Amino acid sequence: MFSGIVKGVGRILEQHDLGGDRRWVVALGDSGVVPLAIGGSIAVSGVCLTAVETRPDRFAVDLSRETLDVTTFGKLGVGARVNLEPPLKLGEPLDGHLVTGHVDGVGEVVELAQAARSTTVRIRLPRELCRYVAQKGSIAVDGVSLTVNAVRGDTFEVNVIPHTQAVTVIGEYRRGVAVNIEVDIVARYLERLGSAEQPTSATAGASMELLRRHGYAREN
């Protein structure tokens, strides 16, 4: 489990195709991430991966075909910069929101605009994810916990402060860039509660209408 508070940016040093899968060697750089243990988890641009080799300044991870197909990783290569976040430890503060590292889909940056010292970024979502995004709700973009400022059709807007631009890859975004999206896990559980076919004593009375009435869901 992660919080979406990225510790810094690493860089892909090597890429090796192995029997249909892929292995990356990623430099820790000045990310502030301590050397990993073999078998340890790390979020790489929002994707939870397992370290299979480690050195003080780098680590290696294996990417399955599924990961390459459903994230932006199939299009990244040597030299690409990636956000890094180690997993939360029991007792650490949750400064962002609960992020699992299981990407729901790939979005596209469609607009960037200056907003005082910050940058407003508008991102287009796959339509099947739109119902999980709400104004003032949380969303993870390339593993960065952000607050949704506005929702318009199949797009949403976030405001990115200068610090976040400086310590993540968001500062490099341009129109057309593909980004990993993980919606708030709370929204998925609420949908499940509202769509249960046979309510039990624990879910009786929960419906999409009830959730909308109390601000936990919206019309598609």
ChimeraX attribute file (.defattr): number of C-alpha atoms within 10 A of each C-alpha:
attribute: neighborCount
match mode: 1-to-1
recipient: residues
	/A:1	16
	/A:2	24
	/A:3	23
	/A:4	31
	/A:5	23
	/A:6	27
	/A:7	17
	/A:8	20
	/A:9	23
	/A:10	25
	/A:11	21
	/A:12	20
	/A:13	17
	/A:14	14
	/A:15	18
	/A:16	13
	/A:17	11
	/A:18	11
	/A:19	7
	/A:20	8
	/A:21	14
	/A:22	18
	/A:23	16
	/A:24	20
	/A:25	21
	/A:26	25
	/A:27	21
	/A:28	24
	/A:29	13
	/A:30	12
	/A:31	18
	/A:32	15
	/A:33	19
	/A:34	11
	/A:35	13
	/A:36	22
	/A:37	15
	/A:38	15
	/A:39	13
	/A:40	14
	/A:41	21
	/A:42	24
	/A:43	25
	/A:44	24
	/A:45	30
	/A:46	30
	/A:47	26
	/A:48	22
	/A:49	20
	/A:50	20
	/A:51	19
	/A:52	17
	/A:53	16
	/A:54	18
	/A:55	13
	/A:56	11
	/A:57	14
	/A:58	21
	/A:59	23
	/A:60	23
	/A:61	22
	/A:62	20
	/A:63	20
	/A:64	14
	/A:65	13
	/A:66	10
	/A:67	19
	/A:68	15
	/A:69	13
	/A:70	14
	/A:71	24
	/A:72	21
	/A:73	20
	/A:74	14
	/A:75	10
	/A:76	14
	/A:77	15
	/A:78	14
	/A:79	13
	/A:80	14
	/A:81	20
	/A:82	24
	/A:83	26
	/A:84	32
	/A:85	26
	/A:86	22
	/A:87	18
	/A:88	17
	/A:89	10
	/A:90	6
	/A:91	6
	/A:92	8
	/A:93	9
	/A:94	13
	/A:95	10
	/A:96	18
	/A:97	20
	/A:98	19
	/A:99	28
	/A:100	21
	/A:101	26
	/A:102	20
	/A:103	23
	/A:104	16
	/A:105	18
	/A:106	20
	/A:107	24
	/A:108	19
	/A:109	20
	/A:110	16
	/A:111	15
	/A:112	17
	/A:113	11
	/A:114	11
	/A:115	12
	/A:116	8
	/A:117	8
	/A:118	15
	/A:119	18
	/A:120	17
	/A:121	22
	/A:122	23
	/A:123	25
	/A:124	21
	/A:125	20
	/A:126	14
	/A:127	12
	/A:128	11
	/A:129	17
	/A:130	18
	/A:131	16
	/A:132	22
	/A:133	22
	/A:134	22
	/A:135	14
	/A:136	13
	/A:137	17
	/A:138	25
	/A:139	27
	/A:140	28
	/A:141	22
	/A:142	30
	/A:143	32
	/A:144	28
	/A:145	23
	/A:146	21
	/A:147	19
	/A:148	19
	/A:149	17
	/A:150	16
	/A:151	17
	/A:152	11
	/A:153	10
	/A:154	16
	/A:155	19
	/A:156	22
	/A:157	21
	/A:158	22
	/A:159	20
	/A:160	19
	/A:161	15
	/A:162	12
	/A:163	10
	/A:164	18
	/A:165	15
	/A:166	13
	/A:167	17
	/A:168	24
	/A:169	21
	/A:170	19
	/A:171	15
	/A:172	10
	/A:173	15
	/A:174	14
	/A:175	13
	/A:176	13
	/A:177	13
	/A:178	20
	/A:179	25
	/A:180	24
	/A:181	29
	/A:182	27
	/A:183	24
	/A:184	21
	/A:185	16
	/A:186	13
	/A:187	18
	/A:188	13
	/A:189	11
	/A:190	17
	/A:191	18
	/A:192	15
	/A:193	19
	/A:194	20
	/A:195	13
	/A:196	13
	/A:197	8
	/A:198	8
	/A:199	14
	/A:200	9
	/A:201	7
	/A:202	8
	/A:203	13
	/A:204	12
	/A:205	12
	/A:206	17
	/A:207	18
	/A:208	18
	/A:209	14
	/A:210	13
	/A:211	16
	/A:212	12
	/A:213	11
	/A:214	9
	/A:215	10
	/A:216	17
	/A:217	20
	/A:218	15
	/A:219	7
	/A:220	11
